[in-house]
Amino acid sequence: MGNFLESMWMALDAVRSNKLRSGLTLLSIAIGVFAIIGAGTAVTSLESTVNGQLAMLGENTFQVRRTPAVIMSNAQWRKYNKRKTLSYDQAKTFQVRATMPQAIGFSEVENGMQIKANNLSTDPDVNVVGCNSAYLDCVNLAVDEGRSFNEQDDNLSRRVAIIGQDVAARIFPFGSPIGQEIMIKAGGTKQKGGRFVVVGVMKKRGSLLGAKLDNYVWVPMTIYSTAFESDPRKPVSITVKADSKVQLQQTIDETIGILRVIRNNKPGDENDFEIETNESMTQALAGFTGYLTSFGYASGFIALLAAGVGIMNIMLVSVKERTREIGVRKAIGARRTDILTQFVIEAITLCQLGGLAGIVLGAVVGLVASAALNFTLAIPWGSVIGSVVICVFMGVVFGSYPAWKAAKLDPVETLRYE
């Protein structure tokens, strides 16, 4: 234990004696470990946040889209973009024919809208969602104040709206927005929107991947298609809620069969729509985050490889500078294994110093990024432990040659070294 601590102190002395050279090498190690920890933190936090949002949808809910939520390549984008639109009429037909779902919701989104009330207005970045009354139940959106939509709102095309917390705070800073009138409009030559009466305020949802989930307004689908001059070619998303998780697969099978008939899919052809469950979306996310992880690890490996060469260089210079010291140690009885162990421990200590700096830097940057993006911070402890192991491995690999060279020095020659 005494020899181990002595070797550590010698390593620290080597860093202090050669500040610039040692600093640059330790910086290389820190950058490599930071890339590993940073990628791990980003991926783990992203997965934790998105999986938490998906879990809110429920295990017995799935979505039907024209294209997947995550597209990984241009080739896939070109393939999916050729598909026919999943239209509002098709969604209505599916709703009539389906027998197994507990609820069927459909929605369409208009971006870049501005909301005005009482001489106050939002920025033109509000998302207006047209949906039926079942949609809010399917995606577990709860109203904090007022009421949700009902079938009468759909059937009578009422000009009512539910607004998000950010919208409410911006245009109704004082008092309740319930019963108040808002104006929804968009820029450009076409006038979209009109006047709506607020009947509810949605519970606070926060943000996801930088997108503000409270910067939304929901209106009945029947009035949405006319008030916003909805393009009939614009795709509609269908959200289906099965009676239970047990009946989820049966409900999916029925949905596929009905939609294939509605969309004229020929026998033997693949579906020209996507069925996405929480599990499938989690798998798609895992494929995307896998690329981020691989990129971070590859960058870290390259930086650590360069840092390893620097560690070897420092240790070789240290052997040369301490030749006489090595001779004295051998003269008083130090064995080759003692010299070898000493220099390997010094190399490991140097690597761990840089690794520790990289771990701290990665954790701090991950904390700041998670706070800025409203992610759930998740420290990748596996990557942290892996980084410590890698630094030990680097110290052994890149410190072995200088240590072996020091251990082989002839005691007589080293004592004569000036």
C-alpha positions as CSV (number, residue, x, y, z in Angstrom):
1,M,0.0,0.0,0.0
2,G,2.9,2.3,0.8
3,N,4.5,1.7,-2.6
4,F,1.2,2.4,-4.3
5,L,0.7,5.7,-2.5
6,E,4.3,6.7,-3.2
7,S,3.8,6.0,-6.9
8,M,0.7,8.1,-6.9
9,W,2.6,11.0,-5.3
10,M,5.4,10.6,-7.9
11,A,2.8,10.8,-10.7
12,L,1.4,14.0,-9.2
13,D,4.9,15.4,-8.9
14,A,5.4,14.6,-12.6
15,V,2.2,16.6,-13.5
16,R,3.4,19.5,-11.4
17,S,6.9,19.5,-12.9
18,N,5.6,19.4,-16.5
19,K,2.4,21.4,-16.3
20,L,2.0,22.2,-20.0
21,R,2.9,18.8,-21.3
22,S,0.9,16.9,-18.6
23,G,-2.0,19.4,-18.9
24,L,-2.4,18.8,-22.6
25,T,-2.3,15.0,-22.2
26,L,-4.8,15.1,-19.3
27,L,-7.0,17.4,-21.4
28,S,-7.0,14.7,-24.2
29,I,-8.1,12.1,-21.7
30,A,-10.8,14.4,-20.3
31,I,-12.2,15.1,-23.8
32,G,-12.3,11.4,-24.6
33,V,-14.1,10.5,-21.3
34,F,-16.4,13.6,-21.7
35,A,-17.5,12.4,-25.1
36,I,-18.4,9.0,-23.6
37,I,-20.1,10.4,-20.5
38,G,-21.8,13.2,-22.5
39,A,-23.2,10.8,-25.1
40,G,-24.3,8.4,-22.4
41,T,-25.9,11.2,-20.4
42,A,-27.7,12.7,-23.4
43,V,-29.0,9.3,-24.5
44,T,-30.1,8.1,-21.0
45,S,-31.8,11.4,-20.3
46,L,-33.6,11.5,-23.7
47,E,-34.8,7.9,-23.3
48,S,-35.9,8.5,-19.7
49,T,-37.9,11.6,-20.7
50,V,-39.5,10.2,-23.9
51,N,-40.3,6.9,-22.2
52,G,-42.0,8.8,-19.4
53,Q,-44.1,10.7,-21.9
54,L,-45.0,7.5,-23.8
55,A,-46.0,5.8,-20.5
56,M,-48.5,8.6,-20.0
57,L,-50.4,7.4,-23.1
58,G,-51.1,4.0,-21.5
59,E,-50.2,0.5,-22.5
60,N,-53.4,-0.1,-24.4
61,T,-53.2,2.8,-26.8
62,F,-51.7,2.9,-30.2
63,Q,-51.5,5.4,-33.1
64,V,-52.1,5.1,-36.8
65,R,-50.0,7.4,-39.1
66,R,-49.2,7.7,-42.7
67,T,-45.5,7.7,-41.9
68,P,-43.5,6.5,-38.8
69,A,-42.7,9.0,-36.1
70,V,-39.0,8.4,-36.5
71,I,-37.5,8.2,-40.0
72,M,-33.8,7.3,-40.1
73,S,-32.8,7.8,-43.7
74,N,-33.6,9.7,-46.9
75,A,-34.5,6.5,-48.6
76,Q,-37.1,5.8,-46.0
77,W,-38.4,9.3,-46.2
78,R,-38.8,9.0,-50.0
79,K,-40.6,5.7,-49.6
80,Y,-43.0,6.9,-47.0
81,N,-43.7,10.2,-48.7
82,K,-45.2,8.4,-51.7
83,R,-48.0,7.0,-49.5
84,K,-51.5,8.2,-49.9
85,T,-52.8,10.6,-47.3
86,L,-54.6,9.2,-44.3
87,S,-57.6,11.5,-44.6
88,Y,-60.3,12.7,-42.3
89,D,-62.9,10.9,-44.3
90,Q,-61.0,7.6,-44.0
91,A,-60.7,8.2,-40.2
92,K,-64.4,8.7,-39.9
93,T,-65.1,5.6,-42.0
94,F,-62.8,3.6,-39.7
95,Q,-64.5,5.0,-36.7
96,V,-67.9,3.7,-38.0
97,R,-66.6,0.2,-38.9
98,A,-64.4,-0.6,-35.9
99,T,-66.0,-2.6,-33.1
100,M,-63.2,-3.4,-30.7
101,P,-61.7,-0.1,-29.6
102,Q,-62.9,1.6,-26.4
103,A,-62.3,5.0,-28.0
104,I,-61.0,6.3,-31.4
105,G,-59.5,9.8,-31.6
106,F,-58.2,11.7,-34.6
107,S,-56.3,14.9,-34.8
108,E,-54.7,17.3,-37.2
109,V,-52.3,20.1,-36.4
110,E,-51.9,23.7,-37.7
111,N,-48.6,25.3,-36.8
112,G,-47.5,28.9,-36.5
113,M,-50.8,30.3,-35.3
114,Q,-51.3,33.5,-33.2
115,I,-53.8,33.8,-30.3
116,K,-55.3,37.2,-29.4
117,A,-57.5,38.3,-26.5
118,N,-58.0,41.6,-24.6
119,N,-55.3,43.5,-26.6
120,L,-52.8,40.8,-25.7
121,S,-51.4,38.2,-28.1
122,T,-49.0,35.3,-28.2
123,D,-46.1,34.9,-30.6
124,P,-47.1,33.3,-34.0
125,D,-45.8,29.9,-32.8
126,V,-48.9,28.3,-31.2
127,N,-49.9,24.9,-32.4
128,V,-53.7,24.5,-33.0
129,V,-55.0,20.9,-32.8
130,G,-58.2,19.9,-34.4
131,C,-59.5,16.8,-32.7
132,N,-62.7,14.9,-31.8
133,S,-63.8,14.6,-28.1
134,A,-62.4,11.0,-27.8
135,Y,-58.9,12.1,-28.8
136,L,-58.2,13.9,-25.4
137,D,-59.2,10.7,-23.6
138,C,-57.0,8.5,-25.8
139,V,-53.9,10.5,-25.2
140,N,-54.7,11.1,-21.5
141,L,-54.9,14.9,-21.7
142,A,-56.6,16.2,-18.6
143,V,-58.3,19.6,-18.1
144,D,-57.1,21.6,-15.2
145,E,-59.9,24.2,-15.3
146,G,-63.2,24.3,-17.1
147,R,-64.4,21.3,-19.1
148,S,-63.2,19.0,-21.9
149,F,-64.9,18.6,-25.3
150,N,-68.1,16.5,-25.7
151,E,-70.0,14.9,-28.6
152,Q,-72.2,18.0,-28.9
153,D,-69.1,20.1,-29.6
154,D,-68.2,17.7,-32.4
155,N,-71.7,17.3,-33.9
156,L,-72.7,21.0,-33.7
157,S,-69.3,22.3,-34.8
158,R,-69.2,24.6,-31.9
159,R,-66.5,27.3,-31.8
160,V,-65.1,26.3,-28.5
161,A,-61.4,25.9,-27.5
162,I,-59.2,24.4,-24.8
163,I,-56.0,26.3,-24.3
164,G,-52.6,25.3,-22.9
165,Q,-51.0,26.8,-19.8
166,D,-48.5,28.9,-21.7
167,V,-51.2,30.4,-23.9
168,A,-53.4,31.1,-20.8
169,A,-50.6,32.9,-19.0
170,R,-49.8,35.0,-22.0
171,I,-53.2,36.4,-22.9
172,F,-55.0,36.0,-19.6
173,P,-52.5,37.0,-17.0
174,F,-55.2,38.0,-14.6
175,G,-58.5,36.2,-13.9
176,S,-59.9,33.0,-15.4
177,P,-59.9,32.5,-19.2
178,I,-63.1,30.3,-19.0
179,G,-65.9,31.9,-21.0
180,Q,-63.5,34.4,-22.6
181,E,-63.3,34.9,-26.3
182,I,-60.1,34.4,-28.2
183,M,-59.1,35.1,-31.8
184,I,-57.0,32.5,-33.6
185,K,-55.4,33.7,-36.8
186,A,-52.4,33.0,-39.0
187,G,-50.2,35.2,-41.1
188,G,-50.2,35.3,-44.9
189,T,-52.8,36.1,-47.4
190,K,-55.3,33.4,-46.3
191,Q,-57.2,34.2,-43.2
192,K,-57.4,31.1,-41.0
193,G,-59.0,30.7,-37.7
194,G,-61.7,33.0,-36.2
195,R,-63.2,33.6,-32.8
196,F,-63.6,30.8,-30.3
197,V,-64.8,30.7,-26.7
198,V,-62.5,29.1,-24.1
199,V,-64.2,26.2,-22.3
200,G,-61.1,24.7,-20.6
201,V,-57.5,25.1,-19.7
202,M,-55.2,22.0,-20.0
203,K,-53.1,20.8,-17.2
204,K,-49.4,21.8,-17.4
205,R,-47.4,19.4,-19.5
206,G,-43.9,20.9,-19.6
207,S,-41.8,20.4,-22.7
208,L,-40.3,17.6,-24.7
209,L,-37.1,17.8,-26.8
210,G,-37.3,21.6,-26.6
211,A,-40.9,21.7,-27.8
212,K,-43.3,23.5,-25.5
213,L,-46.2,21.1,-24.8
214,D,-48.3,23.9,-23.2
215,N,-48.1,26.2,-26.2
216,Y,-51.2,24.5,-27.8
217,V,-54.9,25.2,-28.4
218,W,-57.4,22.4,-29.1
219,V,-60.6,22.9,-31.1
220,P,-63.3,20.4,-32.3
221,M,-62.3,18.6,-35.5
222,T,-65.6,19.5,-37.3
223,I,-65.0,23.3,-37.0
224,Y,-61.2,22.9,-37.5
225,S,-61.6,21.6,-41.1
226,T,-63.6,24.8,-42.1
227,A,-62.1,27.4,-39.9
228,F,-58.6,26.6,-40.9
229,E,-59.3,25.7,-44.5
230,S,-57.7,22.3,-43.9
231,D,-56.0,20.8,-46.9
232,P,-57.9,17.5,-47.7
233,R,-54.5,16.0,-48.6
234,K,-53.1,16.8,-45.2
235,P,-52.7,13.6,-43.1
236,V,-54.7,12.9,-40.0
237,S,-53.4,10.9,-37.1
238,I,-55.7,8.3,-35.6
239,T,-55.3,7.3,-31.9
240,V,-57.0,4.1,-30.8
241,K,-57.6,3.0,-27.2
242,A,-58.2,-0.7,-26.7
243,D,-60.3,-2.0,-23.8
244,S,-57.3,-3.4,-22.1
245,K,-53.7,-4.5,-22.8
246,V,-54.9,-8.0,-23.2
247,Q,-57.1,-6.9,-26.2
248,L,-54.5,-4.6,-27.6
249,Q,-53.2,-7.0,-30.3
250,Q,-56.7,-8.0,-31.4
251,T,-57.6,-4.3,-31.7
252,I,-54.5,-3.7,-33.8
253,D,-55.4,-6.7,-36.1
254,E,-58.9,-5.4,-36.6
255,T,-57.6,-1.8,-37.3
256,I,-55.2,-3.1,-39.9
257,G,-57.9,-5.2,-41.6
258,I,-60.3,-2.3,-41.8
259,L,-57.8,0.3,-42.9
260,R,-56.4,-2.0,-45.7
261,V,-59.9,-2.2,-47.1
262,I,-60.5,1.5,-46.8
263,R,-57.2,2.4,-48.4
264,N,-57.5,-0.3,-51.1
265,N,-54.4,-2.2,-50.1
266,K,-54.2,-5.3,-52.4
267,P,-53.5,-8.8,-50.9
268,G,-49.8,-9.4,-50.6
269,D,-49.0,-5.6,-50.5
270,E,-47.5,-4.2,-47.4
271,N,-49.6,-1.7,-45.3
272,D,-49.4,1.9,-46.6
273,F,-49.8,3.2,-43.0
274,E,-48.0,2.7,-39.7
275,I,-49.2,1.2,-36.4
276,E,-47.2,2.6,-33.5
277,T,-47.5,1.3,-30.0
278,N,-45.4,2.5,-27.0
279,E,-43.2,-0.5,-27.5
280,S,-42.6,0.1,-31.2
281,M,-41.9,3.8,-30.6
282,T,-39.5,2.9,-27.8
283,Q,-37.6,0.5,-30.2
284,A,-37.5,3.2,-32.9
285,L,-36.1,5.7,-30.3
286,A,-33.5,3.1,-29.3
287,G,-32.4,2.8,-32.9
288,F,-32.0,6.6,-33.1
289,T,-30.2,6.9,-29.8
290,G,-27.9,4.0,-30.8
291,Y,-26.4,6.2,-33.5
292,L,-25.8,9.0,-30.9
293,T,-24.2,6.5,-28.5
294,S,-22.0,5.0,-31.2
295,F,-20.8,8.5,-32.4
296,G,-20.0,9.5,-28.8
297,Y,-18.1,6.3,-28.1
298,A,-16.2,6.5,-31.4
299,S,-15.2,10.1,-30.8
300,G,-14.1,9.2,-27.2
301,F,-12.1,6.3,-28.4
302,I,-10.2,8.4,-30.9
303,A,-9.4,11.1,-28.3
304,L,-8.4,8.4,-25.8
305,L,-6.1,6.8,-28.3
306,A,-4.4,10.1,-28.9
307,A,-4.2,10.7,-25.2
308,G,-2.7,7.2,-24.6
309,V,0.2,8.1,-27.0
310,G,0.7,11.3,-24.9
311,I,0.7,9.3,-21.7
312,M,3.4,7.0,-23.2
313,N,5.4,10.0,-24.2
314,I,5.2,11.6,-20.7
315,M,6.3,8.3,-19.1
316,L,9.2,7.9,-21.5
317,V,10.4,11.4,-20.7
318,S,9.9,10.7,-17.0
319,V,12.1,7.6,-17.3
320,K,14.8,9.5,-19.0
321,E,14.7,12.3,-16.4
322,R,14.7,9.9,-13.5
323,T,17.4,7.5,-14.7
324,R,19.7,8.3,-11.9
325,E,16.8,7.9,-9.3
326,I,16.1,4.5,-10.8
327,G,19.7,3.5,-10.4
328,V,19.7,4.5,-6.7
329,R,16.5,2.5,-6.1
330,K,18.0,-0.5,-7.7
331,A,21.3,-0.1,-5.8
332,I,19.4,-0.2,-2.4
333,G,17.5,-3.4,-3.4
334,A,14.6,-2.4,-5.6
335,R,13.6,-5.3,-7.9
336,R,12.6,-5.0,-11.6
337,T,9.0,-5.7,-10.6
338,D,9.1,-2.8,-8.1
339,I,10.3,-0.4,-10.8
340,L,7.8,-1.8,-13.3
341,T,4.9,-1.5,-10.8
342,Q,5.9,2.0,-9.9
343,F,5.7,3.4,-13.4
344,V,2.5,1.5,-14.3
345,I,0.8,2.9,-11.2
346,E,2.0,6.4,-12.2
347,A,0.5,6.0,-15.7
348,I,-2.8,4.7,-14.3
349,T,-2.9,7.7,-11.9
350,L,-2.3,10.1,-14.7
351,C,-5.1,8.5,-16.7
352,Q,-7.5,8.6,-13.8
353,L,-6.9,12.3,-13.2
354,G,-7.9,13.0,-16.8
355,G,-10.8,10.6,-16.6
356,L,-12.1,12.2,-13.4
357,A,-12.0,15.6,-15.0
358,G,-13.9,14.2,-18.0
359,I,-16.6,12.5,-15.8
360,V,-17.2,15.8,-13.9
361,L,-17.3,17.8,-17.1
362,G,-19.7,15.4,-18.7
363,A,-22.0,15.3,-15.7
364,V,-22.0,19.2,-15.4
365,V,-22.7,19.6,-19.1
366,G,-25.4,16.9,-19.0
367,L,-27.0,18.7,-16.0
368,V,-27.1,22.0,-17.8
369,A,-28.4,20.6,-21.1
370,S,-31.1,18.6,-19.3
371,A,-32.2,21.7,-17.4
372,A,-32.3,23.7,-20.7
373,L,-34.2,21.1,-22.6
374,N,-36.4,20.1,-19.6
375,F,-35.1,16.5,-19.7
376,T,-35.1,14.1,-16.8
377,L,-31.5,14.0,-15.8
378,A,-30.2,10.4,-15.8
379,I,-26.5,9.8,-15.1
380,P,-25.3,6.8,-17.1
381,W,-23.5,5.0,-14.2
382,G,-22.5,2.1,-16.6
383,S,-20.6,4.6,-18.7
384,V,-19.0,6.2,-15.6
385,I,-17.8,2.8,-14.4
386,G,-16.7,1.9,-17.9
387,S,-14.7,5.1,-18.2
388,V,-12.8,4.3,-14.9
389,V,-12.1,0.8,-16.2
390,I,-10.9,2.2,-19.6
391,C,-8.6,4.7,-17.9
392,V,-7.0,1.8,-15.8
393,F,-6.7,-0.2,-19.0
394,M,-5.0,2.8,-20.8
395,G,-2.6,3.2,-17.9
396,V,-1.6,-0.4,-18.1
397,V,-1.3,-0.5,-21.9
398,F,0.4,2.8,-22.5
399,G,2.5,2.7,-19.3
400,S,3.8,-0.8,-19.7
401,Y,6.5,0.0,-22.3
402,P,8.0,2.9,-20.4
403,A,7.8,0.9,-17.2
404,W,9.5,-2.1,-18.9
405,K,12.2,0.2,-20.3
406,A,12.8,1.6,-16.8
407,A,12.9,-1.8,-15.2
408,K,15.5,-3.0,-17.7
409,L,18.0,-0.2,-17.0
410,D,21.4,-1.4,-15.8
411,P,22.0,-0.1,-12.2
412,V,25.7,0.7,-12.9
413,E,24.9,2.7,-16.1
414,T,22.1,4.5,-14.4
415,L,24.3,5.7,-11.5
416,R,26.7,7.1,-14.0
417,Y,24.0,8.9,-15.9
418,E,24.3,12.7,-15.8
